[in-house]
């Protein structure tokens, strides 16, 4: 049986919710609770490893578990990116460049090992490991890219979110109206939804004098968690009914 979520419109909505939650929850842990980027990264990497082990141990797609791993990659990606860019002083552009090279390298190794980067039929351990490591890197890259657009490019939080949102729309149009490989477009969209979530999360949480809506990390995380919980419940019920029919 398939181990990962089917790629539908609901999947992308949930992905954006999860990555935005990853940004707000990661910032809540590292900044609001003042734990720091380094310790927060250690805690959240531990959470990622724990959820990943649970995900790898099951034999079929379980929505709650799957999306917990997605959230874990998003929160860990947020603090790891901030640790690289701010604590180590690499800066957003350098950090994003390093992570982009890591992502391309991982996709290359995955392709050479499996002969495909398709995510529509992942059932075995090795391709699933490639899948989750690639997602962790892409979500970390997305944070650095989102921060670069919001802070260093001059676009601000709303401008960065608008730019990334436009690129996501173009990618969606290419899916329907071009012959470009769906695998390529999937990974482009997957990477882009992370900086969109990062900039949108910053838009929700940052103060108004910084161009944000000043909702705070705790309030924004609670709302996003509630929305994602409802969507997971919807997907779980739908999947249960489909399995009964088949």
N, C-alpha and C positions, 0 to 999 in steps of 0.2 A: 504494500500500500504506500501511497505517497506520504512523504514525511513533512512537506512544507506547504504553505498556503497557495491556493490557486490565485493567479494574477487576474484580478477583476477590478472594476471601479471601486468597489468597497475596500479591496486590498490597499489601493493607493490612498484612499481617505484615511484608513487606519494607519498606514505608514507615516503619513504626515502628522497625524495626531501623536503617534508614538515618538517620532523624532522631535517634535516640538516639546512633548513631555520630557524627553531625554535632556533637552536644553534647559528647561526650567528646573527640573529636579536635580540635575547636575550642579547648576548654579546655586540652588537652595542648599545643597550639602556643602559645597566648597566655600561659598561666600556668605549666604544668609546665616548658616550655622557656624561659619568661620573655621571649618575643619582644614581648609587648605587644599590646593590642587593635588599635591603629592599623595597625602593620606586618603583623600577622596578617591583618587584613581585606584589605589590599592584596594579599598573597600569595594568599589564598584567592579573592578576586574574580578575580585573574588565572587561577587554576585553573578557576574557573567559566566564564570567557570561553573558555578553551582547549577545555574539554569541550563547551561549547555550540556552538562553531564546528564541532567534529567531528560533533556530533549533527545539526546543521542540514544538514551536507553529505551525509549518507547518505539513501537513498531509502526505507528501511524500518526497522521497529523492530528494534534490536539490543540485547538485554537488558543486556549488559555496559556499553555506551556510555550507554544510558538511565539506568541506576542510578548510574553515575559522575557524571552531571549532577545527579541527585537528591542524592547525597552532597555534591557541590560546593555546591549551594544551602543545604544544611543546615549545613555547616561555615562557609561565608561568612556565613550568617545568624546563627550563634552569635556570631562575633566582631564583626560589624557592630552587632548589638543591644547587646552588652556595651560597645562603643565609644560608642554613643549614650547608654546608660543610666549608665555608670560614668565613662568618660573625659570626656565632655561634661557629665556631671552632670545629665542630664535626669530620671533616675529611671525605675524600671520602669513606673509608671502612665502617665507622660507619654509615654515612648517607645512603649509599647504603643498608646496613643491615636493618636499620629501615624502609626504603621504601619497601624493599623486603617483610618484615613482613606485612606491611600495604597492599601490593598488594595481598599476599596470603589470608589475612583476608577478603579483599573485595571480592575476587573471591569465598571464602567460603560462605560469607553472600549471595552473588548473587545466588549461586547454591542452598543453602538452601531455599531461597525465591522463586526462579523460577523453580527449578528442572532441569535446564540446563544452560550452559554457551555459547550456540550456538549464533552466531551473524548473521546467514543467514536469519532470519525471524523476526527481531525486528520491531514491529509495535506499541507497547503500551508505555505509559509514564514510568512505573516503570522499565521494563528491559532496556529502553533507558537511564534512569538516571544511572543505574548500569554500563552500557556500557561506558558512558562518564566519570564518576568518576574513573572507572578502567583505562581508557585511560590516564587521567590526572596523576594518580599515576604512571602508567607504564612509561610515558614519563619523569617524574621527576626522577624515578629510573634509567632510561636509561642515563640521563645526569650524575648522580653521578657515575654510573658504567663506562661510557665512560671516564670521567675525571680520575677515578682511574687507568684505563688501560693506559691512555696516560701519566699521571704524576707520579704515585706512583709504578706502576708495572715494570717500566723499558722498556716497549715495545715501548714507544713513540707514536706519532699520527699515523704514517703509520703502525707500528706494531699492535697497537690496532685495527685499521680499518681492517687490514688483518685477525686478529684473529676472530673478530666478523663476518666479511664477510664469513669466513670459516664455522663458526657455523650456519650462515643463510643458506649456501649451503647444509650443512648436514641436517638441518631441512627440506629443500625443497626435498632432496632425500628421507628422511623418509616419506614424504607425498606421494610420488609416488611409493615407493618400500617397504613400511611396512604397518602393520595393526594398527599402533598407531592412536588413536582418532584424527581426523582432528581438533576438538575443542582444544585439548591440544596443538597440533602443531601450530595452529593459534596464540594462546596466547604466546607461546615460540617465534615464529617469530615476533610477534608484539612488544614484549619487546626487542628483539635483534636488531630490526631495529633502535631503538632509540639511543643506544650507538654507533651503526655504524654511524648514522647521527651526533652524538656528536663528535666522533673522526674525521670523515671526515670533519665536519665543522671547527674543530680546525686545521686540516691539511691545509685547504684553507686559514684561516685567520691569523694564528700565523706567527711570523717572521721566517726567514730561520735559524737563530741561535738557535731557539727552535725546529727545525725540521719541520716547516710549509712551505707553499708556499708564504706567505706574500701578499695575495690578499686583505687583509683587510675585516672588517666586512661589510662595506657599499657596496663595489663592489661585494663581494660574495653573500650578501643578494639580491642585485638587479638582479644578474644572476639567482639565484635559484628561485626568485619570477617570473621572466620572463618564465623560463622553466615550473614551476608549473601552471602558467596562461594558457600557451598553452595546457597543458595536461587537465586542467579543461575544456577548450573550446572544446577539442576533445571529452571528455566524455559527455559533455552536449549535443553536436550535436548528438552523437551516441544514447544517451538516448532518445532524442526528436524523432528521427526517429523510434526507437523501440516502443515508445508509440503511434505513429501515426499508425503503422502497426497493433498493438494489439487493 
